Structures are given as C-alpha cells and as structure tokens.
Amino acid sequence: MAEEKKFPMTEEGKRQLEEELNTLVTETRAEITERIQIARGFGDLSENSEYQSAKDEQAFTEGRINTVRNMLDNAVIIDSSEVSEDEVAAGKTFTFQELPDEEPETYSIVGGAEADPFEGKISNESPIAEALIGHRVGDVVEVPLPNDATMEVKILSVEPLAG
C-alpha cells in the first residue's frame, strides 16, 4: 500500500482545520440535509434545481470533510525549535529585501494546507521558501522566478511564528 502523504502544519493551522471539520460535520451537514428535505417537497426531483443544488453542495461538503480528515490524520506539526534562531525554517517568520533597493517584505513559512500569501503565510514548498530555508540573517540568496530569471534577496530578520 502506498504511503500516505504527510501534511506539515503549525499548531495554529491544525487547530483551524479541526474547527473547520467540526463546523462542516455539526452545522453544514445539518443545513444541507434540511435544504434537501425542503427541496423534496417541491415535487419532481428531475427538474428541481433547489434539490440538485443542495445535492451538489452535499457532495462538495462530504469531499471537503474527507480531505480535512485526511490532512488531520496525516498532519506533521512543524517544529522549528531545533533550528538556529537566525535561520530561515518552516515555522518561522522572516523579513527580506529584494536587492538592490526594494521595500522589505515579511512572510511566515507554514505548511501548504494553511498557506495564504495575502495573509503573509507562504507554503514551505513555495520557490521562495525552498530557496531561503537553511539560510541565515545577512545572507544574500538568489531566488528562482517562474520566467527562468532570478531575484537576489537579503535576509534581514528571522523570528519564531507568533501565536
């Protein structure tokens, strides 16, 4: 049997997935079941768009429940405590500056399941994270870009994730 994929995540990311699963199982399922019951009362199910919509939502929700359960069952909590304080690693927040003179940017490296670039959380598998992991404050690193170019960045600071 193939080995299950592991899902690196922070404690906070795991907590958020547990909350999502609880909401899906205890609230969303019940709401959808109620919508299906109401839609059944509208008559012919073959031409009942409310019924079909609720069934589609039910299928999507059940798929999401299975996905979240799998992610939680195969979660690996990111522990950066063994890594030097000034070293970029999953589970840390870092600030870098694109050289020669761009504005500093700050990101936290988290597991892919909780990545949200708009919130400053990037996946440990993203190109910038992969390029910077293992480097230290003061290091200048070339980061690959999608168009086969690179950008040069300087690591300004590294700190543990807040939370």
Secondary structure, 3 states (H helix, E strand, C coil): CCCCCCEEECHHHHHHHHHHHHHHHHHHHHHHHHHHHHHHCCCCHHHCHHHHHHHHHHHHHHHHHHHHHHHHHCEEECCCCCCCCCECCCCEEEEEEECCCCCEEEEEEECHHHCEHHHCEEECCCHHHHHHCCCECCCEEEEECCCCCEEEEEEEEEEECCC
